[in-house]
């Protein structure tokens, strides 16, 4: 048996489609017909968890609100001024606040959410997932020290689901 590149076992498209962090792209031709191009693109881990139905819509909304609080509180580094963030089009719940009041409101709410996550030792994993976009399997390896891919991914997804459930309760999305 020779070790040519053709003999190497590669993941199939079906396995890549089910894996966390990758989605198959669909192209639309000018006539309106669609076809799968076979290309894969990386997506945000929170969207991927929702698409694979590993989290509920309420948990997804809680993760998105946590991200919005971080963005509107002014903690993320920016290169240029973004008027959408300054005027608050990301958050539709507080139209009566000006920019400084809105930033302070989101800072306080983000700090309370972080205190809640710190009480269950999940603040760093949630920050890595929602703010930095690190995949769950890498969070399991980095935070909990798992070496295997399945164990790392399973532990991270479980703790992320618990943390998102608490965030959903914190934001009033569930009882």
CORBELVEN-V117236 format. One record per backbone hydrogen bond with DSSP energy under -0.5 kcal/mol. CO is the residue of the C=O (numbers start at 1). NH is the residue of the N-H. If there is no record, write none. Layout:
CO:NH
CO:NH
This chain:
2:4
4:7
5:8
12:16
13:17
14:18
15:19
19:22
21:43
23:41
25:37
25:38
27:29
27:35
29:32
33:29
35:27
39:25
41:23
44:48
45:49
46:50
47:51
48:52
49:54
49:55
50:53
56:60
57:61
58:62
59:63
60:64
61:65
62:66
63:67
64:68
65:69
66:70
67:71
68:72
69:73
70:75
70:76
71:74
81:83
82:86
83:87
84:88
84:89
88:91
90:92
94:97
98:102
99:103
100:104
101:105
102:106
103:107
104:108
105:109
106:110
107:111
108:112
109:113
110:114
111:115
112:116
113:117
114:118
115:119
116:120
117:120
117:122
118:121
122:126
123:127
124:128
125:129
126:130
127:131
127:132
128:134
135:139
136:140
137:141
138:142
139:143
139:144
140:144
140:146
148:152
149:153
150:154
151:155
152:156
153:157
154:158
155:159
156:160
157:161
158:162
159:163
160:164
161:165
162:166
163:167
164:168
165:169
166:170
167:171
168:173
168:174
169:172
